[in-house]
C-alpha cells in the first residue's frame, strides 16, 4: 500500500494526527508513506500512483482543484479532523475560519471516502456530513526524544499550551498564588512568548500581577517535535478548559502529554476530559476549585497517581493498537 499524506507544514495538529502515526505505520506495518507539506505542490502531484490520500481538515486553497483530479484518478481519500470547524469569537483564527475554512472543511467531510476523528463527541458532528466515521483517539509515540527528557527542577506545577487558550487560562485567575504559598512550588508556563500582549495577559491571569513573581517561570514556544520537553520540568500538570461548545469537541491530548512523563493532571470537569473518568491519574476540578492540588502535594502520592495516568493512557491511547485500527480504515477504502 502506498499512502500520500498532505499537510501544510509540521503544525501540532499535523504532527500528532498525520506525521507521527503514519511514520509508525511505515515502520511497523511496512506500508509506503509519502508526504507533501507544501500546498503549492498539491495541484501538480501525480495522485494516480497512490492507493489512498490522507489530509487533515481540508486540502487548503486548491481543494476544489484537487477533488476532480482524485476523482478522475479513482484515488480514495480520508479526511482526518481533530476539532470543531466553528470557532468561538475569541479564537485568534475566528475570522479566517468563518470566511474561508469552515465551508471548506464541511465539503471535505462530505466528499471524503472516510473520516477519522479523535472522540465520540466530535464524531457526533461529523455524522451530519458523512456516515463513514472512525474514532482514532490521539496517541503519542513515546520513543520520540521529546517524551524522554530528564531535567532537574524544583517542585513545579505547570501548564502547557498555545495562544488559543486565552479564555481557558482565565480559570486560573487567583487560584495559583495560594497554592504556591502553601506548598513552596514554582509555576511553569510552557509555550509562552515574550513581547506579545496576549501572552503577557495570560501570564497576568496566572500570577495576578504585572510584575513577574519569583515563583513564575516560562518556556518559550517551540516546534511540535519538542513541545513535550516542557513536561520534563513539571510535577503536576493543569489543564483548565471552559465548557463551551467548541471545547466539547477537542481531544484529551493534554492528559496524554502529562501521562508520557507519568504526571498527575488536574483538568476542568468538562468534555472531552470527562472521557477519562476511569483514569485514576486525572483529577476533575469542579466549580473551578483547584485547591486539591495542594492536598495532592501534601499527600506524597504524586508519583503513584502519575503512574496511574501513564498506565491508563498506555492502555487506551496506545499508538500501536490505534494504528491497527488506522490500517483497517485505510484498507477499507482501497479501490476494489
N, C-alpha and C positions, 0 to 999 in steps of 0.2 A: 504494500500500500504506500502511495506517495501523497503526502498532505502538504498543502500550502497554507501557512498562517500569515494573515495580513494584520499588521498593526502599525500605527503611526508613532514610532519611537517607543523606547522602553519606559513607559509610564508605569506607575504602580499597578494599575489595572492590567495592562498588557503583560507585565512581569508575572503576576500571580495567576492570571487566568489563561494565558497562552504560552508564554515563554517557558516558565517553569514546568508545567505539566507535559508539554509536548517535547521538551528536551528529555524528560524522564521516559516518555513513551518511546522515543527513538532509541534510548539506551537500553531500556528493559524489554521492549517488545520487538525491536528490530525494524520498525517502520521507518520510512524516509520522510523527514520533515524539512521543508524549505521555508524560508522566512523572507518576507519583504516588509521593511519598516519605513518605506518612503512612498507616500501616496502618489507622487508624480510618476512612479513606475507602474502603477496598477493597471492603467488602461492598456499598456503595451505588453503585458505579460502573456506568455503562451499557456493559457489555462488548460489546454487540451491534454497536457502531459500529467495532469494531477487527477487523483481519484476523488479527492474532497478538498474544498476550500473552507477555511475556518477564519472568522474575524470576530472582533469584539464590538458590540453595539450597532455599528453601521460601517459602510465602506467609504465614508468621507465624501469629499466633494465630487468624486467621479462615480458614486454609487450607481446612478441611473445610466451611466455608460457601460458599467461592468455587468449589470444584470443581464442584458441581452447577449453579451459575449459568453457568459456562463451558460445561458440557455441554449445558445447555438452549439456550444461545445459539449453540451449534455453533462456538465460537471455539477454535482450537487454541492450545496454549501450549508454550513452550520453557523448560526449566529449565537455567540456566547454573550450573555449580558449579566452584569453583577449588581446593578442598582436601577432605581426607577428613573424614567425618562422625563418626568415632570418635576422640575426642581423648585424648591421654595425660593421666594424672592430674595432672601438673604444670601443665597449661594452666589459666589463670585461669577459663576458661569450661567446664571439665570437667563439673562437677555439673549446670549448666544444660543442656548438650548431652545428657548422659546421661538426664536426667529428661524433657526436652521435645523438643529439636530433632532428635536423631538419628533417631527414628522418623518425624518429620515430613519430613525430607529423603528418607528411603527411599521414603516414599509419593509425594513429589513426583517423584522419579526414575521410579518405576514408572508413574505415570499420565501423565507428560508425553508429548506427541507427538514430541518430540525433546529430546535433552540435549546441551549443548555444554560442553566442558571444556578444560583447559589443556595436559595432557600425555598421552602414551601410557600412562604408569603409572596415572594416575587413571582413564583410560578403561577399563582392565582391571577396576577395581572396579565401575564403573557398569554394565558389561555384565551384571552379576549381576541387575540390576533392569530394564534397558532395552537393547534391541539397536540402537536408532537413536541412536547416539552419534557426535558430530562433534568432532574436536580443533581448537580455535581457540586457538592459543598467545597468551599475553599480548603486548600491543604497546602502545607509548606514542605519544601524539600529540605529536611533537616541536615543533609550533608553539605549544604551551602555554607561557606565560611561565615556569613553574617549571623548564623544561628549557633556559632561555636566559638564566640569570643570569650575571653576571660579577662576581666578588668577589676582591679582593686578599687573599692569605693566605700564610702561611709553608708550607714543605713539610709536608704533612699526610697522615697515614694515618687512615682513617675507617671507622666502622661506622654504619649507619643502620637502625633497626628499631623494634619495639614490645615491649611487656612480655611477650608470649607467647614471646619468645626467651631466657627466663631460663636454660634449660639449654644452649642453643647458645653463649651468651656465655661460659659457663664454660670452653669450649675455648680461650679466650684467656688463661686464668689463667697467669701467669708467662711469657707469651710476648711481651708488648708492651714492657715496660721495657728488655730487652736491645736490641731494635730501635731504640728511641728513643735509647739510649745510643750506639749505633754510628752513627746517621745524623743525630742532632740534630733529628729531625722532631717534630711535635706529633701528638697523637691527638685526634680529634673523635668524640664520640658524638652522633648525631643522633636525636632522638625522646625524649630524657631528660626526666624530670620531677623537679624539686626537691621536697623534703619528702615523699618517697614511699619507704617502706622497701625495696620490691623494686628500685626504680631505684638506690637507694643501694648495695644489694648488687651489682647488675650493674656499677656503676661500680667497686666494690672488686675485682671479678673481673678487670677490665682493669688497674687501677692497682697492685693488690697491697697497698694501704694504705688506712687510714681517712681519712687526711689527703690531700686532693686535691693531687697534684703539679703543678708549673708547666706540665708538658708536656700535661696533660689539659684539654681544653675540651669544652663540651657545648652543644647547641642544643635548646631546649625543643620538645617535640612540638607539631605543628600540624595543620592540615587537609590532606586528601588532595590538594587542588589546589596546595599549597605545599610538600609534603614533599620534592619533588625538589630544591628550592633548597639543601638541605644538601650535595648533591654538588658544588655550585659552590665549596665551600671544602675540597675533598678532592682529593688527587693519586693516592692508591692506596686502593681500597676493599677491605674484608674482609667475607666472608660465611661465618662458621663455622656449621656445621649438623650436629647429631647424626644418626647414621644410623638413627634409629628408624623404625618403620612409618609413623607419621603424617607425618613429614617426607618420606618417599619420595613421597608424593602431593601435595606442594606444587609450586610452579612456580619458574621461573628468574628471577622478576621482579627480584631484586637485581642480576643480571647486566645486565639491560636498563637499569636505572636508572643504573648506572655507565657503560654504553655511551653513554647520552644525552649525557654530559659527556666522552666519549672518554677514559674512565679504564680502566686495567688493574684487574682484580679477582682477589683470591685467595679461593678457595672450598674448603670441605671436599670431598674426593673421594667424594661420595655422590650418589645420585639425589635430586632431579632434575637437579642441577648437571652431572652427567656427560652429560646430553643435549647439552652444549656442548663435547664432546671435540674437535670440529673448529674451535672458536673459539680463535684464537691470542692473543687478548687476555685469556684466562682461565687462571689458574694453579691447578692442582689440588693441594691440600695433602694429603699422605699422612702417616699416623701423627702427625697434629696437629703437624707441624713447619712453623712459619711463618717460618723463617729466610730463605727465598728472597725475602722482602720486602726485606731488606737488600741482597741481591745485585742485585735489580732496580733499586733506587735508585742503587747504585754503578755500574751498567752504563750509565746515561744513556739507557736505551731506553724510559722510561715513556711518552713521547709516541707512539712507534712502536706499542707494544703496545696502548695505549689506542685508537689509531685502528683497529687490527685488531679490537678488540671492537666498536667502532661499526660498522664495515663488515659484520661478521658478523651483528650484530643487525638492521642495516638490511635485510639480505637475507632473513633467516629469521624476523624478528619485525616485519615491515613492516605497519603498521596498514592502509594502503590495500589491500595484497594480501590480508591476512587478512579484511578487511571484504568483499571479493568473495566469499569462502567463506561468511562470515556471511550475506550476502544470499542465497546459494544455499540455505542452511539455511532461512531464512525462507520463501523461495518453495516449498520442498519440502513444507512443512506447510500451505500455504494450502488453504482449503476448495475442493473441486472443484466 
